[in-house]
């Protein structure tokens, strides 16, 4: 299996970041068989960020792809 595409989340993420984060997840899922999200440098995240992570995982699963934290 190929190495997953890595998305690193940093700092404090919230609603103001949701559009950019959603686009980043969508592009990664469309272009890679496996996506991994690193959260080690994430300061805080609000509910919109958590919802995007859950939605991205569901989208990847429907596409037969891997999406992990």
N, C-alpha and C positions, 0 to 999 in steps of 0.2 A: 504494500500500500504506500502511496506517495505521502510525503510529509504534508501535514495540513497547513493551509494558509493561516497565518497568525494575524489576529487583530488585537492590538494592545490598548486597553482602556486605561486612561490616566486622569488624575485630578478629580474634580467634582463634576458629575454629569447630572443633567436635569432636563426639564422640558425644553429649554432653549437649545439643547443639543440633539433633540430627538430626530429632527429631519435629516441631519447629517449622519447620525448614527444608523438610522434606518436605511439610508442609501448605501452606506458602507457595508452593512450586513447583506443587503439585497445583491449588490455587485459581487461580493465574495461568494455567496451561495450560487449565483448564476455561473461563475467562472471557475469554481474549484469543487472538487469532489468531497473535500473535507475542510472544515473551518474550525479553528480553535480560538477562543477568546481568552486572553490573559487579563486577569483582574488584580494582580499583585500590586500595581501602582495606582489603583482606583481609590480615591479618597472617600467619596460618598456617591451614592446614586439614589435618585428618587424613584417613585413608582413607575414613571414613564420609561425609565431605563430598564427596569425589571420586565415590564410588559414587552418591550422591544426584544429583549433576550429570549423570552418565552415564545413570542411570535416567530422570531428567526429560527429557533429550534424546530418549531412545527413546520415552517416552510421548507426547511432543509429535509426533514423527515419525509414530507410529501414528495419531494424531488428525489428521494432515495440517496440523500447525501448526509454527511456527518456534521454536526454542529455541537461543539463541546466547550465547556468552561475549563 
